[in-house]
Amino acid sequence: MFWWRKNASAMRRRRKPRLLCLCALFSVLYLAFGLREKTSLISLGTIIRGDEWSGETTDSKLAVLNALRSYAVEVGASRLIVLVDVESSCVSRPAFLKYAQCHGVETCLDQGVGVPTMDCVLRTLLDLSKTPTIAFINGDIMLFQGFVESVELVTRKYENFFLIGRRHVGDGTPKLETNDIPASLEAVKEHTQTLPLDTGYAIDYFVARCSDMNDIISGFPPFIVGAWRWDNALLAHVYSSAKYTVIDASLTVTSLHQITPTDKDHMHRRGASRNEVLAEKYSGIDFWFGSIAFADIILMRGKQGITCEQQGKFQALLRKAFRSKLIEGFADIADFRDLFDDFAIGLAASDVQTVHSYQAFLGQFEKDRLASHMQTQSSSVFR
C-alpha cells in the first residue's frame, strides 16, 4: 500500500508537466488554425480569386494570404466568410482556414466583364452570415488588433451605425513567420502604425448590422468588384440618410494596404469605366461625398480605452446640407469653396477658431480629392 501511494504521488507529479506541455501545444494550435471564436457578434467577409493558396507564390498571392491570416487571428477563422471565384477552390484552402466558410460566387459573375459584381457579393455575405453584424473587407488589406474591440463598443452605443476607417499606406508585402503568426502580426502592426494614413476616399472595410446592411444595399447597382467608385457611391448613399451614424475608426483600427508590383492605376482596371457610369447613374455626382472625412463620430483611444468623439461643426453642417439636397455633389471644388466662404467670413468676427477649423477641413478635402485622381492604390485583389 505504501508503494502504491508513493508511486501514485510520483506519477501525479510527472503528469503535471505533461499536462502543461499539452495545454501549451493546444494553445499554439488554437491560434495557428483559428480554432477559437473570438467574437460571436460579427462575421467578416471578403472576396478573393481562390488561387492564392496554389501554384507559385507571388507578391499578390502573399498579400492575400497575409490578410487572411490576420483575419483569422483578429476575428477567428470560424467567423470568416471567404468568397472565391470557383467553389472547387475551397477544397485546397490552407489549414488555418479550415473552420472558415468558403463559397464560390459563380452566380455573381458579370458575363460581359468576367468578374463578380458587388451587389451580388454583399447579398451573398448577408445570406451566409450567422451573426447580427456583418463586415466586408478588401482581400489584400491586413487587419490587426483593435477591430473587434471597436466594433463591440460601437454596437453597444449605437443602434444604427456604419463603421469605416482609413488604411495605412504600405511600403511592400510583409513576410510573416509562420511558426509564430501572432508575434509576427504584432511586429507588422507596430511597423504599420509608423506609416501614413491614406485619404478618406480609400474605403477598404465597413461594418453594419445585418438588418441595416440589407436596407443600405437595396437597389445597389451591379458595380464590378476590384474597380473604383462603388465604395464611394455606397458611403455617399449612407450619408444621405439621417438614420445612420457614420463612425471613423481610423485611429483605433490598424489596417494595412500592402503595396505589390501588380497594383494598377484605378482608371485602367477592368470594369473601371463601367463603374464610373454606374456611379453617376446611381448618385449623380454625389459619390464625391463618399469620403471618410465626413463621418459623424471619430473613435479615439486614450487611457480609459476607446471613446467616441463628435466631429467638428462644419462636418455636421455639411452633412445636413447634403441630406437636405442643398449640396448635390462636389464635382466643382471652386463652387463648394464659394458657397461656404461667405459663411466663414461672416463668422470671423465672433468665432475665429471656427473659421480656422473650417479652412483646415476644406484644404484637407481638396487635397484628398486631388489625390484620388492621382493614386495608384488597390481597392481589391481582382485586377
FENHUHU-V509642 format. One record per pair of residues at least 4 apart in sequence whose C-alpha atoms are under 6 Angstrom apart, sorted by the first residue. I is the first residue (numbers start at 0). GAP is how many residues later the second one is. Records with the same first field share a line. If there is no record, write none. Layout:
I=GAP ; GAP
This chain:
3=4
25=4
28=4
29=4 ; 5
32=63
33=38 ; 42 ; 43 ; 62
35=40
36=39
37=37 ; 38
40=90
41=89 ; 91 ; 92
42=36 ; 37 ; 91
43=36 ; 91 ; 92
44=35 ; 36 ; 37 ; 91
45=36 ; 90 ; 91 ; 92 ; 93
46=35 ; 36 ; 37 ; 92
47=36 ; 91
48=35 ; 36
49=34 ; 39
51=9
56=4
58=201
61=4
62=77 ; 110
63=75 ; 76
66=73 ; 74 ; 75
69=72 ; 73
70=4
71=4 ; 5
73=71
76=20 ; 22 ; 23
77=21 ; 22
79=20
80=20 ; 21
81=20
82=19 ; 20 ; 21
83=20
84=19 ; 20
85=18
86=16 ; 17
89=12
107=8 ; 9 ; 12
108=6 ; 7
109=4 ; 5 ; 6
115=109
116=105 ; 106 ; 107 ; 108
117=105 ; 107
118=101 ; 103
124=4
131=77 ; 78
132=75 ; 76 ; 77
133=73 ; 74 ; 76
134=71 ; 72
135=69 ; 70
136=67 ; 68
137=66 ; 242
140=115 ; 116
141=113 ; 114
142=112
143=110
145=4 ; 106 ; 107
146=106
153=4
159=84
160=47 ; 83 ; 84 ; 85
161=45 ; 46 ; 84
162=43 ; 44 ; 83 ; 84
163=42 ; 84
164=83 ; 84 ; 85
165=32 ; 84
166=30 ; 31 ; 88 ; 89
167=27 ; 28 ; 29 ; 30 ; 88
168=27 ; 28 ; 29 ; 88
169=87 ; 88 ; 89
171=86 ; 87
172=85
175=8
176=4 ; 7
180=4
187=4
198=169
199=91 ; 92 ; 93
200=90
207=5
222=7 ; 52
223=47
225=153 ; 154 ; 156
226=44 ; 45
231=55 ; 58
232=54
234=55
235=51 ; 53 ; 54
239=83
245=49 ; 50
246=48 ; 49 ; 50 ; 51
247=47 ; 50
248=4 ; 50
250=49
262=115
263=112
264=111
266=5
274=4
277=4
278=4
279=4 ; 5
284=44
285=42 ; 43
287=42
293=21
295=15
296=12 ; 13 ; 14
297=10 ; 11
298=8 ; 9
299=6 ; 7
300=4 ; 5
313=4
320=5 ; 6
321=4 ; 5
336=4
343=11
346=4
347=4
370=4
